[in-house]
Amino acid sequence: MSTFKRALLLLIRLYVGSQWLEAGWEKLHSPVWVGEKAGVAINGFFQGALAKATGEHPAVQSWYAWFLKEIAIPSSGFFTYLIPIGETLVGLALILGAFTTFAAVMGAFMNLNFMLAGTTSTNPILYTLEIVIIAAGATAGAYGLDHFLLPYVRPYWQRFLQALRLSGSGGLAGIAKARETARQAGR
């Protein structure tokens, strides 16, 4: 890939990473997210999303409203910490170019969930840019720590994926077998 494309990916990565870092950092220092009133903000967000699940053309689909009611709201104590920590880690990883593709996948997953909850803001823009980063693969982190990390991590990752393929199962049994195979191969 050309130097220009790598530099463009660096700029995209830095922009998306700074957006995540700013959002996560703000939440980590907010009492309604992780402070003495932890849970207030996330519950307000979830309730706001549920309110958008009514009407003839709801902004939040019924299946996602079910997820919010049955899983997210009862687990709001978990999500009130997971979201700011996740946002901060995704931001740092993208800025540093460390495990860039994985960070972009996690960021895209969060953006998708925010959009499914009926919010727009910068989510569609960030989601689109994260898809660009994901499509670029390892090249997106060429000007970052991935340049040094991936040569070390790649052999272990390839053995793990090969073990998954050999196990014939993508489920928990396959993962357990793959871990054992990778552990034995490391000896």
Secondary structure, DSSP 8 states (H G I E B T S, - for coil): --HHHHHHHHHHHHHHHHHHHHHHHHHHT-TTTTSTTTTHHHHHHHHHHHHTT-SSS-SS-HHHHHHIIIIITTTHHHHHHHHHHHHHHHHHHHHHTSSHHHHHHHHHHHHHHHHHTT--TTHHHHHHHHHHHHHHGGGGGTTSTHHHHHHHHHHHHHHHHHHHHHHT--SHHHHHHHHHHHHHHT-
